[in-house]
């Protein structure tokens, strides 16, 4: 399986955003559309902090807006 769970990190806390994500598409500066293998979609704002593909984890961090 090639899908990963996506988390949003806020300091040391990580919140699960979407499970079994197989597609991440940039929609603009710091905006991403996530699609799971089940067809569920979410758009999040943030930057990629880490990709741990062996562990099937992609971690985004929040972006401060001026």
N, CA, C and O atoms as a Tinker XYZ file with bonds, in Angstrom:
   264  protein
     1  N      0.839000   -1.184000    0.000000    73     2
     2  CA     0.000000    0.000000    0.000000    64     1     3
     3  C      0.878000    1.238000    0.000000    63     2     4     5
     4  O      1.914000    1.276000    0.664000    81     3
     5  N      0.463000    2.240000   -0.741000    73     3     6
     6  CA     1.258000    3.455000   -0.883000    64     5     7
     7  C      0.621000    4.667000   -0.228000    63     6     8     9
     8  O      1.198000    5.753000   -0.267000    81     7
     9  N     -0.539000    4.515000    0.365000    73     7    10
    10  CA    -1.187000    5.675000    0.955000    64     9    11
    11  C     -0.574000    6.021000    2.309000    63    10    12    13
    12  O      0.130000    5.213000    2.914000    81    11
    13  N     -0.857000    7.243000    2.771000    73    11    14
    14  CA    -0.309000    7.719000    4.043000    64    13    15
    15  C     -1.394000    8.477000    4.795000    63    14    16    17
    16  O     -2.347000    8.980000    4.198000    81    15
    17  N     -1.237000    8.551000    6.100000    73    15    18
    18  CA    -2.109000    9.385000    6.918000    64    17    19
    19  C     -1.503000   10.776000    6.985000    63    18    20    21
    20  O     -0.285000   10.926000    7.080000    81    19
    21  N     -2.360000   11.799000    6.936000    73    19    22
    22  CA    -1.894000   13.183000    6.963000    64    21    23
    23  C     -2.244000   13.799000    8.313000    63    22    24    25
    24  O     -3.369000   13.680000    8.799000    81    23
    25  N     -1.261000   14.453000    8.897000    73    23    26
    26  CA    -1.411000   15.092000   10.209000    64    25    27
    27  C     -1.086000   16.569000   10.091000    63    26    28    29
    28  O     -0.291000   16.968000    9.240000    81    27
    29  N     -1.701000   17.387000   10.947000    73    27    30
    30  CA    -1.375000   18.800000   11.055000    64    29    31
    31  C     -0.743000   19.014000   12.420000    63    30    32    33
    32  O     -1.355000   18.740000   13.452000    81    31
    33  N      0.492000   19.508000   12.412000    73    31    34
    34  CA     1.238000   19.720000   13.655000    64    33    35
    35  C      1.067000   21.152000   14.135000    63    34    36    37
    36  O      1.149000   22.104000   13.359000    81    35
    37  N      0.828000   21.278000   15.421000    73    35    38
    38  CA     0.734000   22.576000   16.074000    64    37    39
    39  C      1.625000   22.480000   17.307000    63    38    40    41
    40  O      1.200000   22.007000   18.362000    81    39
    41  N      2.858000   22.933000   17.160000    73    39    42
    42  CA     3.824000   22.736000   18.242000    64    41    43
    43  C      4.180000   21.265000   18.311000    63    42    44    45
    44  O      4.622000   20.688000   17.317000    81    43
    45  N      3.996000   20.652000   19.462000    73    43    46
    46  CA     4.301000   19.229000   19.625000    64    45    47
    47  C      3.087000   18.336000   19.371000    63    46    48    49
    48  O      3.221000   17.115000   19.285000    81    47
    49  N      1.914000   18.937000   19.252000    73    47    50
    50  CA     0.684000   18.170000   19.066000    64    49    51
    51  C      0.432000   17.930000   17.584000    63    50    52    53
    52  O      0.536000   18.854000   16.777000    81    51
    53  N      0.099000   16.691000   17.220000    73    51    54
    54  CA    -0.251000   16.346000   15.842000    64    53    55
    55  C     -1.690000   15.858000   15.812000    63    54    56    57
    56  O     -2.082000   14.990000   16.593000    81    55
    57  N     -2.478000   16.430000   14.896000    73    55    58
    58  CA    -3.878000   16.071000   14.748000    64    57    59
    59  C     -4.069000   15.369000   13.410000    63    58    60    61
    60  O     -3.642000   15.872000   12.371000    81    59
    61  N     -4.709000   14.213000   13.437000    73    59    62
    62  CA    -4.981000   13.476000   12.214000    64    61    63
    63  C     -5.996000   14.251000   11.379000    63    62    64    65
    64  O     -7.075000   14.593000   11.864000    81    63
    65  N     -5.648000   14.525000   10.126000    73    63    66
    66  CA    -6.526000   15.258000    9.220000    64    65    67
    67  C     -7.285000   14.305000    8.308000    63    66    68    69
    68  O     -8.498000   14.437000    8.146000    81    67
    69  N     -6.580000   13.342000    7.710000    73    67    70
    70  CA    -7.218000   12.414000    6.779000    64    69    71
    71  C     -6.399000   11.135000    6.688000    63    70    72    73
    72  O     -5.171000   11.181000    6.617000    81    71
    73  N     -7.075000   10.000000    6.692000    73    71    74
    74  CA    -6.414000    8.699000    6.592000    64    73    75
    75  C     -6.384000    8.217000    5.148000    63    74    76    77
    76  O     -7.211000    8.616000    4.328000    81    75
    77  N     -5.429000    7.363000    4.854000    73    75    78
    78  CA    -5.321000    6.664000    3.568000    64    77    79
    79  C     -5.284000    7.626000    2.379000    63    78    80    81
    80  O     -5.966000    7.415000    1.375000    81    79
    81  N     -4.489000    8.669000    2.504000    73    79    82
    82  CA    -4.359000    9.669000    1.431000    64    81    83
    83  C     -3.451000    9.104000    0.341000    63    82    84    85
    84  O     -2.364000    8.595000    0.614000    81    83
    85  N     -3.926000    9.209000   -0.899000    73    83    86
    86  CA    -3.081000    8.757000   -2.005000    64    85    87
    87  C     -2.803000    9.866000   -3.009000    63    86    88    89
    88  O     -2.056000    9.664000   -3.966000    81    87
    89  N     -3.397000   11.035000   -2.798000    73    87    90
    90  CA    -3.148000   12.150000   -3.710000    64    89    91
    91  C     -3.097000   13.461000   -2.923000    63    90    92    93
    92  O     -3.990000   13.759000   -2.131000    81    91
    93  N     -2.036000   14.237000   -3.155000    73    91    94
    94  CA    -1.889000   15.577000   -2.577000    64    93    95
    95  C     -1.578000   16.511000   -3.730000    63    94    96    97
    96  O     -0.572000   16.348000   -4.422000    81    95
    97  N     -2.455000   17.499000   -3.934000    73    95    98
    98  CA    -2.309000   18.423000   -5.054000    64    97    99
    99  C     -2.204000   19.844000   -4.509000    63    98   100   101
   100  O     -3.068000   20.273000   -3.745000    81    99
   101  N     -1.146000   20.592000   -4.894000    73    99   102
   102  CA    -1.051000   21.988000   -4.462000    64   101   103
   103  C     -2.130000   22.816000   -5.153000    63   102   104   105
   104  O     -2.370000   22.676000   -6.353000    81   103
   105  N     -2.780000   23.689000   -4.365000    73   103   106
   106  CA    -3.830000   24.552000   -4.912000    64   105   107
   107  C     -3.438000   26.018000   -4.883000    63   106   108   109
   108  O     -4.194000   26.862000   -5.364000    81   107
   109  N     -2.312000   26.332000   -4.349000    73   107   110
   110  CA    -1.846000   27.708000   -4.228000    64   109   111
   111  C     -0.784000   27.753000   -3.154000    63   110   112   113
   112  O     -0.395000   26.721000   -2.607000    81   111
   113  N     -0.316000   28.953000   -2.852000    73   111   114
   114  CA     0.700000   29.056000   -1.801000    64   113   115
   115  C      0.178000   28.488000   -0.472000    63   114   116   117
   116  O     -0.785000   29.001000    0.098000    81   115
   117  N      0.813000   27.449000   -0.002000    73   115   118
   118  CA     0.475000   26.834000    1.286000    64   117   119
   119  C     -0.948000   26.292000    1.356000    63   118   120   121
   120  O     -1.532000   26.240000    2.439000    81   119
   121  N     -1.515000   25.888000    0.225000    73   119   122
   122  CA    -2.847000   25.288000    0.194000    64   121   123
   123  C     -2.767000   23.970000   -0.571000    63   122   124   125
   124  O     -2.170000   23.901000   -1.645000    81   123
   125  N     -3.375000   22.923000   -0.007000    73   123   126
   126  CA    -3.246000   21.575000   -0.555000    64   125   127
   127  C     -4.587000   20.858000   -0.552000    63   126   128   129
   128  O     -5.342000   20.936000    0.416000    81   127
   129  N     -4.873000   20.161000   -1.641000    73   127   130
   130  CA    -6.059000   19.313000   -1.694000    64   129   131
   131  C     -5.616000   17.875000   -1.458000    63   130   132   133
   132  O     -4.735000   17.364000   -2.151000    81   131
   133  N     -6.235000   17.225000   -0.469000    73   131   134
   134  CA    -5.937000   15.846000   -0.117000    64   133   135
   135  C     -7.087000   14.968000   -0.581000    63   134   136   137
   136  O     -8.252000   15.339000   -0.436000    81   135
   137  N     -6.770000   13.808000   -1.136000    73   135   138
   138  CA    -7.795000   12.853000   -1.542000    64   137   139
   139  C     -7.397000   11.477000   -1.023000    63   138   140   141
   140  O     -6.270000   11.024000   -1.221000    81   139
   141  N     -8.344000   10.820000   -0.353000    73   139   142
   142  CA    -8.080000    9.480000    0.180000    64   141   143
   143  C     -8.461000    8.418000   -0.842000    63   142   144   145
   144  O     -9.103000    8.711000   -1.850000    81   143
   145  N     -8.057000    7.184000   -0.568000    73   143   146
   146  CA    -8.404000    6.080000   -1.457000    64   145   147
   147  C     -9.908000    5.806000   -1.447000    63   146   148   149
   148  O    -10.412000    5.078000   -2.303000    81   147
   149  N    -10.627000    6.388000   -0.478000    73   147   150
   150  CA   -12.075000    6.219000   -0.384000    64   149   151
   151  C    -12.824000    7.356000   -1.073000    63   150   152   153
   152  O    -14.054000    7.383000   -1.060000    81   151
   153  N    -12.082000    8.310000   -1.682000    73   151   154
   154  CA   -12.699000    9.424000   -2.390000    64   153   155
   155  C    -12.982000   10.641000   -1.528000    63   154   156   157
   156  O    -13.470000   11.651000   -2.034000    81   155
   157  N    -12.686000   10.567000   -0.242000    73   155   158
   158  CA   -12.897000   11.718000    0.642000    64   157   159
   159  C    -11.858000   12.787000    0.321000    63   158   160   161
   160  O    -10.684000   12.475000    0.125000    81   159
   161  N    -12.290000   14.054000    0.267000    73   159   162
   162  CA   -11.378000   15.155000   -0.048000    64   161   163
   163  C    -11.421000   16.206000    1.040000    63   162   164   165
   164  O    -12.464000   16.474000    1.635000    81   163
   165  N    -10.261000   16.794000    1.286000    73   163   166
   166  CA   -10.138000   17.925000    2.213000    64   165   167
   167  C     -9.100000   18.874000    1.653000    63   166   168   169
   168  O     -8.144000   18.450000    1.003000    81   167
   169  N     -9.288000   20.153000    1.905000    73   167   170
   170  CA    -8.292000   21.161000    1.561000    64   169   171
   171  C     -7.749000   21.723000    2.864000    63   170   172   173
   172  O     -8.503000   22.100000    3.761000    81   171
   173  N     -6.419000   21.773000    2.949000    73   171   174
   174  CA    -5.797000   22.300000    4.162000    64   173   175
   175  C     -4.807000   23.401000    3.799000    63   174   176   177
   176  O     -4.295000   23.467000    2.682000    81   175
   177  N     -4.558000   24.260000    4.779000    73   175   178
   178  CA    -3.543000   25.304000    4.637000    64   177   179
   179  C     -2.369000   24.908000    5.515000    63   178   180   181
   180  O     -2.546000   24.541000    6.676000    81   179
   181  N     -1.185000   24.984000    4.960000    73   179   182
   182  CA     0.008000   24.637000    5.730000    64   181   183
   183  C      1.180000   24.343000    4.820000    63   182   184   185
   184  O      1.087000   24.425000    3.596000    81   183
   185  N      2.274000   24.002000    5.451000    73   183   186
   186  CA     3.490000   23.617000    4.739000    64   185   187
   187  C      3.876000   22.214000    5.164000    63   186   188   189
   188  O      3.625000   21.808000    6.299000    81   187
   189  N      4.486000   21.478000    4.252000    73   187   190
   190  CA     4.933000   20.133000    4.598000    64   189   191
   191  C      6.123000   20.242000    5.547000    63   190   192   193
   192  O      7.132000   20.870000    5.229000    81   191
   193  N      5.988000   19.625000    6.705000    73   191   194
   194  CA     7.071000   19.605000    7.694000    64   193   195
   195  C      7.925000   18.353000    7.506000    63   194   196   197
   196  O      9.153000   18.420000    7.556000    81   195
   197  N      7.266000   17.206000    7.289000    73   195   198
   198  CA     8.003000   15.949000    7.162000    64   197   199
   199  C      7.167000   14.932000    6.405000    63   198   200   201
   200  O      5.938000   14.925000    6.470000    81   199
   201  N      7.876000   14.079000    5.687000    73   199   202
   202  CA     7.244000   12.947000    5.018000    64   201   203
   203  C      7.959000   11.696000    5.495000    63   202   204   205
   204  O      9.140000   11.504000    5.208000    81   203
   205  N      7.256000   10.855000    6.213000    73   203   206
   206  CA     7.811000    9.605000    6.741000    64   205   207
   207  C      7.119000    8.467000    5.990000    63   206   208   209
   208  O      6.191000    7.844000    6.505000    81   207
   209  N      7.578000    8.211000    4.786000    73   207   210
   210  CA     6.864000    7.307000    3.895000    64   209   211
   211  C      6.911000    5.850000    4.346000    63   210   212   213
   212  O      5.964000    5.103000    4.099000    81   211
   213  N      7.978000    5.437000    4.991000    73   211   214
   214  CA     8.031000    4.071000    5.513000    64   213   215
   215  C      6.958000    3.886000    6.588000    63   214   216   217
   216  O      6.383000    2.806000    6.727000    81   215
   217  N      6.698000    4.953000    7.346000    73   215   218
   218  CA     5.682000    4.913000    8.404000    64   217   219
   219  C      4.308000    5.358000    7.903000    63   218   220   221
   220  O      3.349000    5.385000    8.674000    81   219
   221  N      4.205000    5.708000    6.616000    73   219   222
   222  CA     2.938000    6.140000    5.997000    64   221   223
   223  C      2.375000    7.382000    6.684000    63   222   224   225
   224  O      1.184000    7.450000    6.987000    81   223
   225  N      3.250000    8.368000    6.925000    73   223   226
   226  CA     2.855000    9.613000    7.604000    64   225   227
   227  C      3.357000   10.818000    6.814000    63   226   228   229
   228  O      4.508000   10.856000    6.379000    81   227
   229  N      2.480000   11.796000    6.637000    73   227   230
   230  CA     2.869000   13.092000    6.075000    64   229   231
   231  C      2.399000   14.141000    7.071000    63   230   232   233
   232  O      1.228000   14.180000    7.448000    81   231
   233  N      3.325000   14.987000    7.487000    73   231   234
   234  CA     3.021000   15.960000    8.532000    64   233   235
   235  C      3.124000   17.365000    7.954000    63   234   236   237
   236  O      4.161000   17.762000    7.423000    81   235
   237  N      2.033000   18.103000    8.068000    73   235   238
   238  CA     1.997000   19.507000    7.694000    64   237   239
   239  C      2.100000   20.347000    8.951000    63   238   240   241
   240  O      1.770000   19.882000   10.042000    81   239
   241  N      2.555000   21.584000    8.804000    73   239   242
   242  CA     2.538000   22.524000    9.920000    64   241   243
   243  C      1.697000   23.723000    9.516000    63   242   244   245
   244  O      1.635000   24.096000    8.344000    81   243
   245  N      1.051000   24.317000   10.509000    73   243   246
   246  CA     0.222000   25.492000   10.262000    64   245   247
   247  C      1.066000   26.653000    9.772000    63   246   248   249
   248  O      2.243000   26.776000   10.110000    81   247
   249  N      0.444000   27.497000    8.973000    73   247   250
   250  CA     1.121000   28.671000    8.447000    64   249   251
   251  C      0.472000   29.912000    9.042000    63   250   252   253
   252  O     -0.748000   30.070000    9.001000    81   251
   253  N      1.293000   30.780000    9.588000    73   251   254
   254  CA     0.781000   32.040000   10.124000    64   253   255
   255  C      0.463000   32.989000    8.973000    63   254   256   257
   256  O      1.305000   33.225000    8.106000    81   255
   257  N     -0.724000   33.519000    8.967000    73   255   258
   258  CA    -1.130000   34.479000    7.931000    64   257   259
   259  C     -1.001000   35.894000    8.498000    63   258   260   261
   260  O     -1.413000   36.150000    9.629000    81   259
   261  N     -0.423000   36.820000    7.707000    73   259   262
   262  CA    -0.289000   38.206000    8.208000    64   261   263
   263  C     -1.618000   38.906000    8.333000    63   262   264
   264  O     -1.668000   40.067000    8.738000    81   263
